[in-house]
Amino acid sequence: MVTSSGGRQFGSRSFWGQKTGPNPTDRAKLGSKRHVICDGHGVPLAVQLTGANRNDSQQALSLVDAIPRFQGEGGRPRCRPDCVCGDRGYDAEAIREGLRDRRIIPFLAKRNTEHGSGLGRWRWVVERTFAWLNQFRRLRVRYEKRADIHEAFLSLASALICWRFLRGDWLLVEV
C-alpha cells in the first residue's frame, strides 16, 4: 500500500483501485486516462490505461509498440504503421527518435509555433474514436476498482468497434 501526499491510499484494496492518479484538471481527484492509437478510419489499434496524471508523451512509444502485427494477404506482414500523426503534446525529440528507430515517419506538431500545421485534419479521427468508446456506458465512467477488468472492457469495446467497421455498418455508429 502506497500513500500519496494527500493522505489517500493507493493499492489493490483501496477504493480507487490501480492505475489511478490525481487528475490535474479536476481538483486532484483520482482518475484514470485512456491512451488510444487508431488508424486513419478511427479503428482503435491499441488501448492503454494509466493514471490521470500521466502525460500523453510518456505513453507514446509504448502505445506504438502495443500495436499488433498487421495481417496482409501475401508477402511479408507489416509490423508497424508508415507514419504517426500527433499534436503538440507529443513534441519531444525522444519520441521522434524512437519513431525513426522503428522506421516510422513522425508527423508531430512543433511547440511554440503558429497554428495551422494541418494536423488538425486528422485529429478529429482520434476524438471520434474516444466518442465511440464513450458510447459504451460501462466505459464512460470507471466504476471498477481493478484495472485489469476496466482494461478488459476497453479491449472488448475496441473489438466491437473493429467488428462494426469490418461488417460495414461503422458509419451507423452515432457520435
N, C-alpha and C positions, 0 to 999 in steps of 0.2 A: 504494500500500500504506500503510495507516494502522496504527500500533502503539498499543495501549492501554497503560495504566499498568502492567499486569501483565506486559508483555513479549509478550503474544500478538499475533499478526499478523492483521489483518482485510484482506480484499481478495478479488479474484476468484480468485486462485490459492492462497489459504490453505486449510487443511484444513477449517475450519468453514464457510466459504462466506459469501455475502452474507446480509443481513437476520438476523444473529445478534447477540446481545449477552449480557453477563454476567447469568445468572439470579440474581435476588435471593434466591431460596429454596433454591438448590442449590449453595452454596459458590462462587458466581460462575462456575460452568461455563457455557460458551457454549451458547446455545439460542435457539429461536425461539418465537413466540407466534402463535396463530391468533385473529383477531378475527372474530366471526360476528354478523350481524344476520339474524333469521329472522321469519317471520310467526307467527300465533297457533297454527298446527299444527306448527311446528318445521321448516318447509321453509326452507332457507337462501336468503336473497335476495342477500347479498353476503358475500364472504370475503376477508380481507386477512391478509398475513403480515408480521410485524415482528420485531425482536429481542426477547429475553425481558425485557429491562429497560425496555421501552416501556410506559408506563402506558396503561390502557384508555381513560381520559378523553381522551388526546391523539388517539386514533383515532376518536372517536365521530362527529364531523361528517363526516370523510372517508368513513366507513363508510356513513353515511346518504346521502351524495352518490353512492356507488358502486351504489346500488340501481338496477337497470334500470327502464325505463318499464313500467308495467303495461298489458297489452293487454286491453281490455274488448270487449264485444260491439258496442256502438254508442255514439255520442256522443263527447265529449271524453275522451281517455285520461287516466287518473290517473297522475301522475308521482311522487307521494310518498305515504307512509302517512298515516293520520289522526292517529295518536299513536305515541309511542315510550315503552316502559317500560324502566326501568333501576334498578340498585341504587345503593347509597351511593357506589360508585366513580365514578359519573358526576355527582355533585352538584357542579356548578360553574355559576356564573352565565353564563359564556361559552357553555357548551353549551345552557343553557336559552334564551338569546337567539338563538343560532344556529338552534335548532329552531323558535323562534317566527318568525324571519325566513323560514324555509322553509314556514311555515304548518302546522307540526306541533305537536300538543299534547304537552308533555313531562310524563310521569308518572315523576319521578325521586325516589327516597327521599332525605330530608334527612339529612345527617350530624349526629351528636351528638343524636339523638332516640331515643325509645323504639322498640323493635322492635314489629312488628305493624302496619306501614303497609299491609299487604295485597298488596304487590308480589311476595311470595314465591309467590303463587298462579300467577304466570306465569313465574317464574324457572326452574322445572323444565323448561319447554319448551326453553329455550336449552341447559340441561345435557343434555337428551336429544339435541339436535342435535349437540352435541360427542360424545356417546356413539355416535351414528350415524356420525359422521366417523371415530371411532376404530375402527369395525368394519373399515374398510379398512386392512389390515395395513401397507400402504406408508406410511400417514399416521400410524400410531401413534407411530413413532419416525422422525425426519427423518434419512434416510441421504444425501440428495442434497446435494452441495456447492452446486450452482447453485440460487438461489432461484426462478428462473423455472420450473424443472422441478417443484419442490415446489408452487408455486402452480398449475401446470397440473394436477397430481394433485388438489389441493384443488378446483379448478373441476370436474374430471371427477367427483369424488365427490359434489359438490353437485348436479351434473346428474343423476347416478344416483339420488340421494335424491328429487329432484323427479320423475323418471320413475316411481319406485316409488310415490310419492304419487299421481300422476296415473293410474297404471294401476290403483290401488285396493288394492294389497297392502302399503301402507305400514304397516299395523298388524302385519304379519307380521315386520317387522324386529325382531329381538330385541336388547335392550339389555344 
